[in-house]
């Protein structure tokens, strides 16, 4: 299938296509509404053709639908008819889960997206479990305040790297993960990685979008015969 993959972050919307190497982008932010996102997306990819859309949203998604407005975006995401607005069938997943799905190589994998916030997903066998590890306390702060962009700007490179090197192995052990994939824009700031930890890449979201349409059941149908998405 030719799939348009829309990866929405707190500062940028990235547009990918399963048949193109290039990607396109535009700014997001606290004022971005779904109507504006659709309008800017259609303008940016008007020369692309696609059969379906895979949409990654930075919020809780249940049964293939957002159940809250993303904290870093504008209002109106819950109940919005994306399929009608984009004139194509749409499948929706938490943005970190979509990245994680594209990075998954089997076994027990923990995915952490280090960006505007800290996205997290755990995948094992046929279970995709969205997490909110960013809310875990670390000293007097929470992980999303330390590991994300805000933490990097506040702490500086060395202190931020030290916290990452302390926290990531602890989370891997706690979840009994076989390996950890670190994604998001901040991963390039790491000079070294702990054992059994590898860097992800933004383009893995394209593979996640392909799998969402070609390998997973329709999340809106609650079909747990192959994969369970939570």
N, C-alpha and C positions, 0 to 999 in steps of 0.2 A: 504494500500500500504506500501511496504518497501521503505522508503525514506532516502537517504543520505542528510544530512543537512550540508552545508558548511558555516560557519560563519566567515567572513574575517574581522579582525580588523587591526588597525595600527601597532600592535606589535605581534599579534598571530593569526593564523588560527586554529579555533576549528572545529573538525569533529564529527558530531553526527549521530545517526541512530535511526529511530523510533522504532526499535525492540531491541535496546541494551541500557542498563543503562550507560555503560561506554562511555567516549568520548576520542578522541585523538587530538593531537595538534602538530603544528610546528610553527616556528617563521616566521613572515612576515616582513614588513619594506619597506623602500623607494626603494629598489632594486627588490622587488618581482614582477615578470611578471606573466601574466596568464598561460603561458607555464610552468613556474616553479611551480606555485600553483597546476596545474593539475598533474604534474609529482610527486610531493611530496604527494598529496592527494591519488593518486592511489597506491603509495608505502605503505602508512600508513594504508590503509583499504583493502588491497588485500584479506583478509580473510572474508570480509563482502560481502553480496549480497544485491543489491538494484534495484528497478524498475525505480526510478526517482530521480532527484536531485533538492533540494531547495537551492538556492545560495543567501546569503546576502552580498551585496557589500557596502562599506562605501563611496558612491557617489550618485549623482542624477541618478535615474532610471526612464525611461519613457516608457510606453507600454511594460514593461518587459525586457527592454534593457538598459544597461548603456549608458549615453549620455556624459559622461566625465570620464577621468581617475581619480581614487581616489587620493587625495592629498598626502596620506601617503604611497602610493605604487608605484611600477614602472610603466612604460608605457605599452600600448598595449591592454587595457581592452575594449575600444570601438570597436565594430565590431568583437570581437573575438568569434569564434564558439565553445561555451562551450559544446553544445550537441554532436558535432562531436568528440571533444577531450575526453569527458567522456563516450562516447558511450551509452548515455542514454538521454531521454528528460530532459530538464533543465528549471526551472522557476526561474526568478531573481527578487529580491526585495531589496530596500535599507536595509542595515543591521539593523538599528534602527527600521524600519517598521516591519521587520520580527520578531524581539524581541517583539515589541509592539503587533503585531497580536497574538502572543502566550500568552500574558499577559491579553488580553482584556476580560472583564467580562460583557460587555454591558454598556449602557449609554455613557457619554462623558468622554473619557480618554485621558490624556496627558502622554506620555511616554518620559522620559529623560534618555539617556544613558551616564553615567559619566565614561569616559575612556580616551583613548588617545585624543579624541576630545569630543564634546558634541553632540550626536545624539538626534534627537527629532522627534516625530510623534504624530499626533492627530487622534483619531478614534472616530467616532460617528455613530451609526446605521450602515449603509453600506458604509461609506466613510472612506478611509484610506488616510490621507494627510501627506506626508513627509514635514518636516519643517527644517529650518536652524536657530533655535533660538540661537545657539552658536555665531552668528554674532551680536547679540544685544549688544549695549554698556552698560557698568556698570561702572560708573565713567570714568576713562581714559582708561579702558581696555574693552575687549569684553568677553562675557561669556565663550567662549571656552578656553580663556586664563586663566580664573579664576576657572572654575568648573571642568576642566579636570585634567589629571595627572600633567601637567605643573604647573597649579595653586596650586595644593596640595603641590608640592615640593617647590614652591616659598613662599607660604603663611604660611605653617605649618598647623597642624591639627586644632587648635582652630579657627584661622581666616578663614580657608577654610570652616569649618562647619558653621560658622556664616553667611557666604555669601550664602551657600546653603539654610540655614534656612530663609534667607531674600528673595532670588530670587524665590525659588520654589513656595511658596504661592502666590507671585505676578503673576507669570505666570499662575497658576491655576485660579486665579481670572480673569485675562485678557482674557483667552480663555473660561471662564465659564465652566471649566471641573468639572465633578462630583468627580473625584479622579485622583491622579497622581501615576504612577509607576516609580520608580527610578531603573534603571538597570546599567550595566557596572561594571567594577572591583572596582571602587572607592566607591560604595555604602556601602561596608562593613566598610568603615572608619567613617561612621556616627554613633554617639552614640545615637541620638534621631531623630525622624521624625516629621514633622508638621502634623496637623490633615488632614485626608483624603489622606495621602501619605503612600504608602507601598513599601517595597523592592521587586524588581524583582529578577530573578535568571537566570543565563546563560542558563539553560536547557529549559526555556520557548521558546527558539528559535526552539526547536524540535516540540513543539506544533504549532508554527508559520509555520514551514515547512509543517506539516501535513495539516493545514488549507489551506495553499496556494495551495496545490494539490487537496484536497478532498472537500473543501467548497467554494473556490473562483473560478471565471471564469478565463480562460486563459488570462493573462494580455497582451499578444501580439495581442489579437483579438479585444481589445477595446469594449468588451461587458459590458455595464453598467446596464444590466437588474437586477443584484443582488448586486454587489459591484462596487464601483468606487475607483480606486487606482490612486493616483496622487503624 
